[in-house]
Amino acid sequence: MPLRLYNTLTRQKEDFAPITPANVRLYACGPTVYDHLHIGNGRMLIVFDVLFRLLQHAYGADHVTYVRNITDVDDKINARAAERGVDIRVLTDEMTKVFHDDAKALGCLAPTFEPRATDHIAEMIALIEMLVAKGHAYVAEGHVLFDVPSMPAYGKLSKRPLDEMIAGARVELAPYKRSPMDFVLWKPASAAEPGWESPWGRGRPGWHIECSAMSWKHLGETFDIHGGGIDLLFPHHENELAQSCSAFGHDVMANFWMHNGHLQVEGEKMSKSLGNFVTIRELWTSEKFGGRSWPRRTIRLAMLMTHYRQPIDWSVSRCREAEAITDGWLESLDTLDDLDFDPKPCMEIVEALSDDLDTPGAVTALHRLAKMARGNPEIAKELAENLLFLGIIPRIKPMTHDEINASRLYLKQLNKYRGGGLLSEILKRNLDIGTINHFIERRLEARATKNWAESDRIRYELDAMGIALKDNKDGTTSWEPKR
């Protein structure tokens, strides 16, 4: 079955054919790293991670280039750094690490390249110089602005009437603008702001030029797919397209434009004023949403249960449903001793995803596999391969001989749970047997030296992890997940 994707540019499904099959090129707009990302951002990450996995399966992992950028120069970053009284780089490095942790917690693969805007200032300046030279941009009072009327096709991506575009762009009224729709490519920077020398004086780039420059650097003048959330369609993606096409003289920047739908929380638009603003980090590390934290498999499946182009209502009931489903799937894997398999989708899941990323269809296929997998190691292995491919569960390798011997309690625990729920217990509770037994070994050492305070501290730490210890006069004899 050919891969068919909905193209925002044409408003229809089309057969996907890469420009160069040996190098399929995908760009997705990444985060502006000034704060923790909300779960709507998490949806975008998961959607394009699934597309990345599918393209790798179809064309080979070495023949797909996925670029997801980091925006680390922006007005919001400047304001937050000033508010916290820290250097801008300190803030962006901190928030980039948080973002990486969150993306990993959602089961997302690392992109091929993750360019930072501040590392591509030279490309931005070069692109702006092209636009000025071709009459698509002009200099005014230290600013460089894109001349929207110079591109008659402006608006072909969002397909909005001019008055709607003016309203949607939230245009800045400035006397130096030739047209109210013109947008900033370069602007002056104050002494307190990050800035770079340019032909137009010390300044910094506008938001839209950043992605045009980074995609050009890593994917070329034109590429296969550009993705992001529907909120980026206008003005960000419209302006990217205008800049790149005008600079290079092409009709297209990307052959396909893909956008995931909006996300609301419990039936309402997510906002801090309503108190329903939920970050990715809060979902998997705190008890803010639904009075508990949620494992990555639950968050990921809850996203995949709705088609990416449809709006999604993020709710506690949805998370509970996803958790019940994945718990059932995990129990179907208990005939296996590990999950050391290559991610490999079955034909039914490939066919579903090839129809414009029909993830609900893929979930239906997983249900059928899970029903047949109980007590059948071969089908359980196939189920595991598909769950790994979709990023719902992590790969778990068997421990080496040295790792087993490093813990006195590992074999006892392995024998206790083997064939009776070892894998499902580990996955459901996000337990790491090696880490648990490392803590227990340290506690035994503390008890041996009569360091009771350290012994108690480790017990409390394990208790917080959901681990109950069994002690007798000889020390710790075993552990088990708390019920």
N, C-alpha and C positions, 0 to 999 in steps of 0.2 A: 504494500500500500504506500503511495507517495505521501510525503509529508506535506500537509496543507495547513497554512497559517492564516489567521485573519490579519489583513493589512490595513492599518488605520488610514494609510495614504489613499487607498482605493475604496475603503469601506466594504470589503468583501474577502471571502476566503480565496486563497490562491495556492497553486502548487509551488512549493519552495524549491528553487534551483540556485545553488550558490554561484557566485561569480567565478570562484576558483574552488572546485571540489577538494583540492589538496590543502586549502586553507579557508575554512568557513569562518567568517568574522562576525562577532556579536559584541555590541556595546550596550551597557546598561548604566544609567546614571546612579552613581553611588551617593553616600551621605555627605552632608555638610557637618563637619565634626566639631560642633560646639556644645552638644548635649546628648543625652541618651536618646536612642531612636525609639519611636512608638511602634505599635504592632502593625500599623498600616505600612510602615517601611519594611517590617518583617515579611509582609505578604509579597512585596516586590522581590525581596531577596529569594524567597522560596520559589516563586514562579519562574524566574530566570535561571535559577539553579536547576530546576527540572528541565528547562529547555536546553541548558548546557549539557546535562547528562544525556538527553535524547540525541542531540547533535553528535556528541562523542560516540554514542552507540552506532549511529547511522554512518558516520564518516571516519571514525577512528579517533582516539583521544589525541593523537599527535597532529591531527588535521583540523582542529578547532581552536580558534583564538578567542577567548572571552576577556573583554576589558571592562572592569568596573572601577570607576574613578573614586578618588577622595577629594572633596572640595575643602581645602584648608586655608582659603583666603576669602573672606566674606564679611559683610557688615555685622552679621549676627555673631560671628566669631570675635570680632573686635569688641563688640559691646559686652559679651560674656566674659572675655578675658579682663576687661577693665572692671567689670562688676566684681570679679573674684580677686582682682589685684595680682594676676599672674601673667607671665609672658605668654604671648599668643602661641608660640611653639609648644610650651608646656601643656596648654589646654588642648591643642589639636593632637598631640601625641597621646595624651591621656584618653581622649575620646575615641581616637582611632583604635586603641587597644580594647576599649569597651566594645566598640563595634565589632572587632574581630572575634571577641569572646561570644558576643550575641549571635553572630553569623554561624559560628561553630556550634553553638547550642541549638540552633535551628536545623542543623544537619547539612549546612551548605558547604559545597566544595570551594576551595580557594580559586579565584579567577586566574587566568593565565598571566595577566598583568593587572596591577592595581596602581595606576599612576596618581601622584599627588599633584594638585594644581600648581603649587609653588615650585615644583621641579620643571615646569613647562612654560615659564614666563617667556623664554626666547621664542618658542613656537607661537605663543599668543601675539607677541609683538610682530613677528613675521607675517602672521595671518592678517593682522590689522593693517599693516603696510600694504599688503595686496589689495585689500578692500579700498583703502584711500586712493591708491594708484589707479584703480579701475572705476573710480567715481561712485562707489557704493558706500563710502564713509567720508566724513568730514571732521575737521578740527574746529572746536569752538570753545574759547575760554578755558583752555587746558584739558578739555574733554575731547574724546573721539567718539562720534556717534554713528551708528548705522543709519543710512538714509533709506528708510522703508519704501518710499515711492519709487526709488530707483530699481526696485524688483517688482515688476508687474504681477508675478505669480505669488507674492506674499499672501499668506492665508490659505494656501492649498492643502496644508496638512490638517489644520483645525477646522477649515471650512466655515469660518464664522463671518458674519457681516461686519463691515468696518466699525460700526458703532459698538458692537459687542466686543470687538477686539480692543477698542480704545478703553472700554470699561473694564474688561478682563485683565488688561495689562497693568492697571493701576498706574497710569502714566504720570511721570513727574513733570509738572508744569515748570518749564525753564525757558527764559527768554532767548537762550542761545540755540534752542531747537528749531530746525526748519519745519518739522512736522511733529504733531503731538505723539505719533506712534514711534518716532525714532528712539532707539534705545542705546544705552551706553556700552561701548567696547572698552574704553579706558578712561579713568578719572583720576584727578589729583589725589595725592595722599598727604595727610598732615604729618607733622614730625612725630606724632604719637602713634601713627598707624604704620603697618608694614607697607613698604613701597619699593619700587625698582626704577632705575633710570631707563628712560625711553626717548624716542625722538620727540615726544610731546611733553617732556619733563618728568620729574619723579612722580610716580603714580602706581596704580594697581588695576587689575583687569576687572571688567564686568563679569557677572556670573555666566552669561550665555557663551561668551567667547572661550571660556575655559574648556568646556566639553568639546567644542569644535576643534580646538587645538590638540587636545589629548587623543581624540579619536583619529585625527589626521596622523599624528605621530605614530600611533601603534597599529592602526588598521588601514590607513591610506585615505586617498581623497574620496573614494566611495567604498562602501562595504555592504554586507548582507542584511544585518538586522540591527535596529536600534530600539531599545526597550526602556520602559520606566512606568511609573504610576500614571494613571489618567490625569492626575492633577498637574503633571508636567507637560501635558500636550500643548497648552498655551499658557503663558508665552514662551516657556523655555525651549521646548522642542521646535516650535515654529521659528524661533529666532536662530536656533542652531542651524536648522535647514537653510534659512535665508543667508546666513553668514557663509556657510561652507559652499553652497551652490554658487553664490556670487563670487567668492574668492577663486574657485577653481573652474568656473564656467561649465558646470554640469547641471543637468536637470534634476538629479537626485543626489542626496547625501547617503541615504541607505535605501536599499530596494524594498525592505519591509520595515514598518514601524509597528511595534506591539505595545499595548498598554493594559495593565491590570486595573480592575475596577476599584471603586471606593470601598473603604471599610468603616463601619459604624459599630458602636459598642452598645449592646442591650437595646437596640432599636433607636439610638440617638447618635447624632454626629459627635465624634470624639472631640472634647475640648477641656482645657484645664478649668474653665469657669464652671462647667457642669460637674466637675469632679470625677469624670470617667476617662481621663487621659491615662492610658496604660502603656508603659514602655516594655520593650522586649525583655529587658533585664528584670523588671518586676514580675513578669510572667514566670520565669524559671528560677528566680532566686528569692522571691518574697511571698508574702501571703496577702498582698493587696487585692488580687483578683480572685474572687470566690473563696477567700479565707485560706488559701493554700498556694503552694507553688505547683507548676505543671511540668512534667517531663517533656523533653523535646519531641518525642514521638507523638505525643498528644497535640502539641502546638502545630506540628507539621501536618498531621492528618487533618486536624480541624480546618486548616487552610485548604488542603487538597480536596476536601469534600465538596467544595463549590468551584465551578469553572472560573478560571482566572479573569475573564472579562465581565463576569457578573458581580454586582455589589455583594458584600458579605456582611452578615450581622454577627459580630463577635460576642459570644455570650457564654456564661458559665454552663448552661445546659449543653451548648455545642461542645465545649471542652470535655464535659463529663461523658457525652456520647462517644467522642473520639477516644477517650481513655478506655471506656468499656470495650470498644472495638479492638483497639490495639492489645489490650490485656488478653482478649480471646485469641488473637493471632499469636501472641507470644507463647501461650499455653500449647498451641499447636506445634511449637518448635521443640518441645521438651524431649523428643526422641533423639535430639542432636546433642553432641557434647561441646560444640563450639560453633562460632559463626565465621570461621576462617574461609569464606568463599569469595569468589569474584562476583561483584554485582552483575547480574545477568537477567534482563527482562524476558518474560515469555512473549510469544507472538501476540496474545490477546492484549497485553498491556502496551506493547509497541503500537499495535493498531489503534488503540484508544488514544494514546498520546500523539500519534501521527495525525489525528483529526483535531488540529488546533488545540493541542494539549488538553484533551478531554480527561482530566484527572478524576472526575466522578466515575467515568467508565473504567478507569484503571482500578479504582477502589472496589468496584463491583467484581472485577476479575480477582482481586485479592481475597474477597469474601469466598468466592468459589474454591480457590486454592486452599484456603484455611479449613474449609469444611472437609476436604479430602485428605488434609495433612495429618490429622490426629491419628497417631499410631502407625503412620506410614513414613518412614525416614526419607524415602526418595522424594515424595511430594513435599515433605517438610523442608527438605533442602531447596527445592524449587521455590517454595514460599519465601524462605530466607533470602535467596538470591534476588527475588523481586523486591522485597522490603529493603534490602541493601541498595538496590538500584535506585529506588525512589527516595532514599535518604531517611527512611522512617526509623531504622535501627542502625546502630554502629557495628562495624566489624569487630568481632571478639576472637582473638587468636588464643589457641591453647597455650598454657604456661610452659616454659622450658623446664628441663630437669633441674637446672640451677635455681630457677625461680621457685619451684616447688620445694626444694630442699632448704630454701631461705626462710621458710615459715613452717614451724612445727605443727600448726593447726590446719594448714591448707588441705592436706589429704583427708583429714577427718571431715572437714566441711564438704569437700568434693564428694566423698562417699555418701554423706548424709543426703545431699540434694540430687546426686546424679540419677537421672531417670524419674525424678520426682519433683522437678520444677527448678533445677539449677539455673538454666538460662532465663526462664521467665522471672525468677526472683531477682537475678542480677539486673535484668533490663527494666523491670517494673520499678525497682527502687533505685536505679542508677548507682548500684553498688560496684565498687572496685575491690575485689577480694584481696589483691596484693596490697592496696593501701590500708585496708582494714587490718590485715595481719601484721603490717608494719607497725601500726599503732599498738597492737596487742603485744608485740615483741618489746616495744619501748616501755609499755606498762609493766611487763614482767621484769624488765631490768630495773625499773624504778622501785618495784616491790622488793626485789632482791637486795637493794641498797637501803631499804626502809625509807625511801623518799615518798611518803604517803601523800603529800600534797600534789606531787606530779602524777602519781598513780590515780588519784581522784580526778585531776584535771583531764587526763586522757579518757577516763571512763565517761565523764560528762561530754567530752567531745564526740566519742563514739555514740553516746545516747542521742546527741543531736543529729547524728547521721542515720539514726534509725536502727542501731545495732544494740542488742541486748547481750551482755556477757554472762557466762555461767562460771562461777568461781567455787572452789572448795579450799580446804586447808593447804592443798598443794599448789594453788594458783588458779589461773584461768584454764578451764578444761575445754570450753567450746564457746561459740557465739551463734546467734541466729537473728534474722531480721525481726524487729518488733512487730507484733501483730496489732 
